[in-house]
Amino acid sequence: MERGPITAFFIYIVIVVSGLITFYLVAPEDYRTYFFLPLVAAVTIIGVLLLVWALHSTPETLRRKINHLLKIIFYETLEVLKVHYMDILNLYLKLSDKHKPKFYPKIVDIKEKLESHFQTEKNVRTLLHQAEDKALADLKKIYDELYQEFSKLPHKVQGQYYAHLVHLRQKMEKGQ
């Protein structure tokens, strides 16, 4: 089981709380009144600092950004995805060598998905360009290929090409 910074924080909390309870029960009355509140304040400040560090550490930030990108990868445009991917790569390069193997497969998977989106969008543009010059008999085949490629595109990108697809379908219907 992988122990991250959040787990270390909770272990810290358990140890500190048990130590404070022990100090309160064992210490004489004079020590409790003078040292207990400042000790609790110091421990609380250290705990908050550790929590902030744990939540903003590079591996944790990278994990959150990867999860966010994986959620939006089928909806956003390629430009937005590229910006997120570059942020992820920059964080990955900042990681220590100890953490890099944990994230490498996810980053490669994201890269492959982005390349697939790019290739699909390029295929759609190429097929639309080919459809302008083709005869009516060839349009049906191009339209079928175009529709298959179109369905693979992210939703926001589909909006960019939907009008062209409808225009091509109307062109085929007028010709028949």
Buried (B, 14 or more C-beta within 10 A) or exposed (E): EEEEBEEEBEEBBEEBEEEBEEBEEEBEEEEBEEEBEEBBEEBEEEBEEBBEEBEEBBBBBBBEBBEEBEEEBBEBBBEBBBEBBEBBBEBBEEBEEEBEEEBEEBBEEBEEBBEEBEEBBEBBEEBBEBBEEBEEEEBEEBBEBBBEBBEBBBEBBBEEBEEBBEEBBEBBEEEE
